[in-house]
């Protein structure tokens, strides 16, 4: 029997946990981001008569001396990273040998690019020399402080050695939760950076939800006071201190299966179920094919054969700079991850204060993806629902035309709605129209799209996101889209010719059964003295 996605998720998941996974942040000094701010710092704050680039070298050397003294004082091993090396793999050995509960494990150095200031010399009207500064990418020395923190476990900070001294942090939400659970004496079993089992699942999820901006800020404040820092205490007191911003945020949903085979069943069903629905932006599982807006769809819809023997299957959905990934983690769990590479994609700034909002957004996207996958295997409609779709109705005192099965425009519309690419932020008129036009195979105007969006909304198929012009498919709408698309693409259209009496394409057992049925119907008509 073919595995059912809805049954697998409902019956074979022993633990479901949603948590912030990897968190990358950058720290910057707002007062040192412009040429004017740098000149003020060098001239007014430090008291130099000319804001000259020659002042950078003493600041750079002072910071390097402080780092070297810190490493000697704590007996830190120092590693010089080469281009192309996997830093985490190199540091893992040092972490394994470390016996300290908290502190710096290893100091790394690397030549990497950062945006620094370049000076341009010019003379004023009086003949005196001054400098203007511009930002550009230069390769400079960076220090990697790999630490073990009492609240966050393994983490690192990277500090650039030239003005404006950018700082990057890498944290892991799962590690933060593990430290909390240890203190709460809640027993659990780890799954890499995740959880395989937990004695108190409710406490586990509550701890995951408790992680917020204050915890991240506390980590940064703690280590920016302990580590050698490029700015002096006087500089920091004057406002030349770093502010945190989010560079990348991963929000994961981990569903642990009771048996590993269920994960394989899930992905086999998932790939078979969804690759021929809607219009994917990219198909590249075995043989990469570039699909553009002008690419016409195949006559029987998109179908891709996937070989999963010896291959780790995964699903990827892209949205602007962000993406969603779903894969089988360590042969035990279904991991669904939303990675936000630029918070501006979701109309919020990168400030650390937006961490909780972005976490909730990622959680919603992960849950929505699972909902789509579940509904795709539970998309049977009742007779009342079918009648409501096939006939004109009056909704909110407005007459709404029918969404008749088999109508090319309706079928193209519903196939486009079934696409995964709409999950992160819904869709607009201009997002959906090219997909419908390509599937329809003829011109399809914005006015037609507006009319169709109105009837889909009034029929309850889509929902308009408040204060926006974006729409998302409702659970009922997903059922409609999958039911229409699957029935049309997989049964009616490819098999219609086979159902004709003269067709030779029908499987022999089915042809014998239909012939027997036809003979019995003929017999009933003869007994009733009626012409067949």
C-alpha positions, 0 to 999 in steps of 0.5 A: 500500500502506498504510504500516506503523508498524513498518516505518517505524520499523525501516527508515527511521530513521537516528538515534535519540536520547533526551535531556533537553530543556528543564529548568525549576527553581526555587530556594528558601531552606528557612529562609525559607518560613514566618512563624517562619523569617522572624521568626528571620531578621529578629530573631535573624540580622539583630539587629533588635528587632522583625521589622518589614516595614519591613526589607524595603525596605532589602533590596529597594533594596540588591538593585536598586542592585546589579543596576543597578551590575552592568548599568552595569559590563558594559554590558548592554542592558536590556529591559522585558518587557510582558505577553503578549510572547514573551520568547525571541523578543525576546532572540533578536536580542540573542543573535545579536549577542553575540560573547562565549563566556560571560557575560550577554547581556541583562538583562530586567525584568518585573512578575510575580506571586510568593508573598511575605510580607504582614505583620499587625500586632498587640499583645502582652499587654504592649502592645508591637507585633509582626508576623505574616506570611503568604504570598500572591501579589503582583505584584513586579519580577523580573530576567531574566538571559539568559546564555550559559554555557560548559557549557549554552549559552543559559539564563536565571535569573529572580530575584524582588526581594522576600522570600523571593527565589524564583529560576527557571532555564531550561536545555536538555539538548540545548544541554549535549550540543552543548557537550560534543560540540564539546569532544570534537570529535564532528561533528554537525548540529543540528535546532533543539534536537536532532540531525539527524545525528551522526558517532558516534551511540554517543558522542552517546547516551552524552553525553546519558546523562551529564547529571546533577544535579551538572551542573545544580548546578554551573551554579547555583553558578557563576552565583549567585556571579557575578550580583548576589544578594539575600542577602549573603555573610554571610547565605549563610554562615549557611545562607540560601542557595537549594536547587534543585528541579525544576519541569518536565522534558522528556525527548525521544526523536527519531527522524530519518527518512531522507526527510521523507515517512516522517513524514507516512506515520507519522502517517497510519498512527498516527491511522488505527490508534489513534483507534478503539481503547480509550476516549480521554479526549478527542477534539478534533482537528476538533470538540471533544467533551467525553467523560465517564465516563457518555458511552456509546460509539458502536455501532461504537467510536470513529472520528475522521476526521482531515484532515492536508493542511496540518495538523501532526498530533500525539498528546497523552496526559495523566496528572495534571499531566504529559503525553506529546506526539508530533509531526513536528519540522521535517519531518525527525524524529518527536519523542516528549516526556514532560513531567513538570510535577510529580514528585509524580505519579510518587511522588518529590519535586522535589529535583534529586537525582531528576533521573536517575530522572525522566529514566529514567522519561520515557525508558521512557514514550517507548519504551513509546509507540513499542512500542505503536505498533509492536505495533499494526501487528504484532499477528498471533497464532500458532495456539498463542497463539489456542488458549491464549486461547480455552481454559481453561488452568492457569497457576502451578497455577491454573485460568484461564478462557478469553478468548474472542473475541467475548465482550462482556466480553472485548472491552470489557476488551481495548479498554480496555487498548489505550488510550494513557492507561495508558502513563505509570504503568500502571492500577489496578482503579479506573482501568480499571473505568469504561472497561470498564463504559462499553464494555460498556454495563452495570454492571461491579463491582470484584469482576468487575474483580479477577477479570478482572485475575487472569486477564489476569495469569495469561494473560500479558496484563498484568504487575503492577508490583512493590510496587504495585497497578498493572499494565502491558500486556506486549508479548504483551498489547498484541498480543492487545488490538490483534488482538482489537480490530481484528478485532472493531471493524473487520471483524467487527462493522461488516461482519457484516451485509454478509456475509449472502447477502441483504445489498446492502452488500457491495462488488460485486467482493467479492460477485462473487468470493464468488458464484464461490467458492460456485458452485465449492463447489457444483460440487465437491459435485455431482461428489462426489454430496453434498448441498451 
